[in-house]
Amino acid sequence: MATTATERTGAPGARRPAPGKAKAVPRSRRPGRLRTAALPYLLLLPALALELLVHLVPMLIGIVMSFKELTQFFIRDWTAAPWAGLGNYAVSVDFDAPVGASLLKSFLTTCVFTLCAVALCWLLGTAAAVFLQENFRGRGLLRALFLVPYALPVYAAVITWAFMFQRDNGLINHVLHDQLGIGDGPAFWLIGDNAFVTLLVVSVWKGWPFAFLIVMAGLQNIPREMYEAAALDGAGLRQQLRRITLPSLRPVNQVLVLVLFLWTFNDFTTPFVLFGRAAPESADLISLHIYQSSFQTWNFGTGSAMSVLLLLFLLVVTGLHLLLTTRGRKATDAP
C-alpha cells in the first residue's frame, strides 16, 4: 500500500530532522558499569574480613583487657574482671617500682639490640647485593645460597643455632675453643652476658638475606650507563657507591630500614626458641618480657597494658619515620 504525503513527511507543521544528524537518545547508566566500579571492593572484601578477624579484633580485645584487673581468677570469663581504668598503665610506667623498672630495662635492651641488628642486616645485605651485581662464574649459586636463611623455617633454624651454641657439645665452642684455642674454656652462650651476642648473631643471620633481596632488586633500577659515565670521569668504586648507588637506593632503604626495625623490635620467636620462657637478663627483649609478665605472673591486664604501650611506641616511630622521609623527598624534589 502506498503511503500518503502526511505519513511520509510527518504531521503538518512538524520539523523534520536535519539530514546527517541522528536523534539524541538520553543515556542511562548501565548495570555493567556499576558492577565494574564495585569489582575492586568485592575483591578486597575477603582480605579485609580476614584482616579484621585475625588482627583488628584481637587488638581491640587486648586494648579492652588493658583496662581491666584481669588475673587468673577471671580466665573463664574475662569480661567479668573488674574495671581498673588506667591502673595497669600506671604500674607499667612507674619506673621506680619493680614492674616498671624491669619493663624500662627490657625496652632499652630491645632498642640497643634492634639498632645493632638492623644496622648489621642492612650493611651485610647492601655489601652482598653490590658485590653480586658484577658478572662472574658462580654468581647465581651465591645468590641462592645467600637466600637460604630467609627461606628456612624460623623455628627449625633457631633450634639448630641453639644446639650449635651449647656449651659442652656445641659446634661454636668446638671450633673456637678446641680447634682455634680461643678462651680458657668453653663459653656459656645461652646464659649470662654472651646471650646478647648469641641473639644478635642469630637475628642477623636470618634477617640480612631479606635486606640483600630488597637492595638487589633496587639496584636493578639503576642504569648501568651512570656507572660507565662515572668510570670514564675517573670515579672509583667508593665514589660510585657514594654518589650513585646510595642516593639511588634512598627510597628503597627508607622502606627497608622501617620494615627491619618493626620486625626486629617485635620479634618473639627467636628469643623464645633460643632461650625458652625465661630469657637471660642481657637478652630480655620486650616481646618476651611482655609474655613473661602475662603468662608467668597471670596478670593479663598489666601485660595487655604493656602491649598497648609497645603498639603506641611503634606507631609513633613509624609516623615520625614517614614524616621525615616525606619531607626529605619533597625537599629533594623541590626546584
N, C-alpha and C positions, 0 to 999 in steps of 0.2 A: 504494500500500500504506500502511495506517495505521501510524503509529509507536507504539511502546509507551510506557508512562509512564516507564520507566527511561531510554529513549533521549531522551525529551523533557526530563527533569529531571537527567540525568547519573547517575553511579554512586551507589549508596546511601552516604549519609554525606558526599558531596561538597558543598562550599559553592557556592551559586550566587552569581555577582557581583551586587552591589547594583545596582538599577536606576538608570540615568543615569550610571554610571561605566564608562569603557572600560578594557579590559585594557591595562596598561602594556607597551610594547614597547621593549626596550633599543635605544638609539640607537647606530648605528655611524657612524664617521667616513666621510663620503662622499669619493670621489676628487676630486669637483669642488672641494671646499673646499681640498684640498691644492694643486690646480692654481692656485686663486685666490691663495693665500698665496705661491706661488713665482713668480707672474707678474711682480711688480716686479723681482725679482732677475734673471729672464730678460731683461727689457727693459734692465736696466743692464749686462748682460754684454758686449754689443758695445762700449759706451763704455769700460768698464773694460779690456777687452782692447786697444783702441786706445791708451788712456792708458798701459797697461803697455808696449806696443810702441814708442810714439813718445817717451815721456818717461822712464819709470822705468828701462827697460833701458839706454838711453844714459847716464842719470845714474849708474847703478851701475857701468857700464863706465868712465866718467870717474873715479869715485872709486877704482877699482882701478888705473887708469893713473896716478893721482897718487902712488901708492906705488912706481912703477917708474922706472928710468932710461931712459925711452922717448925715443930720438932718431931721427934719420933712418936710422940703421943697422938699426933694427928695425921699419921701416914695413911690410915684407912680412908679418911675424908679430910683432905687438906683445906677444903673450903670452910670447915668448921673451926679452923685455927683462929685465935683472937687477933684483932687488928692491932698492929704495932706502930703504924704511922711511919715516921722517919727514924724510929729507934734502931733498926738494923743498919741504916746508913750512918747513924751517929756512932755506933760501935765500930763500924768498918773504918771510919776516917779519924777515930780517936787514936792518934799515933803515940800517945803517952801510955795507953793501955796495951796489954799483950797482943790482943787480936789485931788492933790497928798497926802496931809496930811490926808484927810479923808480916802483915799484908804490904806495908810500905817497903820492907826489905825485899820481899819477893818481887814487888813491882820494879824496884831499882835493879835487881839482879836480871830480871827479864829485859829491861831496857838495854843494859850493857850487853847481854847475850844477843839480843836482836840486832843491835848495831854492828857487832863483830861478825855475826853470821851473814847479814845482808851485804856488808862490805866485802867479805871474802867470796861469797857467791857471785856477786857482780864482777869482782876482779878476775876470778878464775874463768867465769863464763865469757867475759869480754876478751880475755887473752886467748882462750882457746878458739873463739869464733874468728878473731883476726888472724890467728895463725893458720887456720884451716881455709882461709879464703884463697890461698895460693894453690895452684895445681901441682900435685906431686903424687907419686905412686903410694897407694895405701890410704889416701885421704878419705875415701868412703868408709873403709874399715874403721878408721879412728872416729869418724862421726858416729857410727853405730855403737862403738864401744863407749863413747862419752855419754850416750843417752841411756845406757843400761841402768844406772842408779835411778833415773827418773821413771823407767819402765817397770822396775821391780816393785812388788807389793811392799808397802812400808813396814808392815808387821814382820814379814819374813826377813827383810833387810836389817831391821833394828835388832831382831833376835840374833841374827848372825853376828852383828857387831858386839852384842852383849857377850856371846861366847868368846869372841876374839879378845875382849878386854878382861877376861877372867884372870885372876892373879896367878894361880898355880899352873894351870894348863892352857892359858890363852896364847894366841898367836902373837899378840903385841909384845907381851913380856918375853916370849921365846926369842923373838927377833932382837928386841932392844937389849935384853939382859944376857941371854945365853949366847947369841950369835955375835952381837956387837960389843958386849961388855959394858953397856951404859948403865950406871947406877950401882949401888951397893947390893941391891937385891930386887926381886920382883916388886913392882909398884902396885898399889891399890888404885885402880882406875875407876871403879864404880862407887867408891865412897871417898869421903874427905874432899880436899880442895881439888884433886885431879878430876873429880866428877864434872866440873865445869868444862874442862878441856875435852873430856870424853864426849859430852853432849854437844859441844861445838863442832868437833870433828865429824860426828855422825850427821848432824844437821847440815853442815856444809856439803858433805859427801852426797847427800840425797837431794840437795837444793840447787847446787850450782849447774847441773845439766839443764834445768829449766831456764836459767839465765843464758846459758850457752845457746839454747834453741831460739830464744827470743832475739838475742843480739845477732845471731847468724841470719835470721830472717830479715832483720832490719838492715844488715849490710848488703843484702841483695838489691836494695833500692838505691844504693849509691852508685852513680855511673862510674865505670872504670876510666872514662876519659878524664875525670878530675884527677885521679892518681897519676895518670900518664902525663898530664899537663904539669902537675906539681913536680914530678920527677924531672921533666925537661927544664924546669925552672931551678933545679938544684935542691929541692926539698928532700930531706932524708925521711927515714921511716918515722922517727919521733915527730918531726914537723907535720908529716901527713896525718899521723894519728891525732895530733893536737888541733890542726887546722881544718881537717876534712872529716875524719871518722867520728870523733866525739861530738862536734857540732851537729853533724847529720843524724847522729843517733840520739840526740837530746829528747825528742818526743817519745821514742821507744824506751829510753832509760827512765823517763819520768813515770811511765806506767809500770815498768818492770820493778823499780825500787818500791813503789807503793804496794804492789802485789806481794813481793817478797817480805816486806815489813809486816803486812797483815797476816800472811801465812805463818811466819816465824813467831810473831808475838802470840798468836792463838794456838800454836802447836801443842797438842796434848798427847798424841800417840807416841811420839819419840821419847819424851821423858818417862811416860808411864810404862812403856815396854822395856826401856833400858834400865830403869831403877825400881820399878814396882810401884806400889801405892805410896810409899814413903821415900821421897827423893832426898838426897843429901842437901844440907843447908846451902852449899855453894851452887847447886843446880836446881834450886827450888823455884821453878818458873811459876808464873801467876796462874796459868791454867790448871796445873797440877795442885797448886796451893788452894784454889777455889774448890777443887774436887775433894781435897782432904778436909777442908772446912765444912763441906756439906755432908759427905758420906761417912766420915770418921767420927765427927762430933755430933752428927744427926741434927745439925742446926741448919735446916734448909732455907730458912728466912734470911739469915746472915749470908749464906752462900749465894743466894739469889741477889741480894743487895750488892755483893762484890761483883757478880757477873754484870749487873746493870752498870755499875761504875766503870767496869772494863769496856763495856759497849760504848758508853759515853766518851771515854778517852779515845777509843779508836775512831769514833765519828768525828771528834774534834781534830784529830791528827789528819784524817782523810780530807776534811773540809779545808784545813789550812794548806795542805799539800795541793789540792785542786785550785785553791785561790791563788797561791803563789805561782804555780805553773801557768795558770791562765794569764795572770798579769805579766809574767815574763814573756809569754808567747806574744801578747799584744804589744809589749814594748819592743820586741824584736821585729815584728811585722810592721810597726809604725814607720812611716817615711821619715 
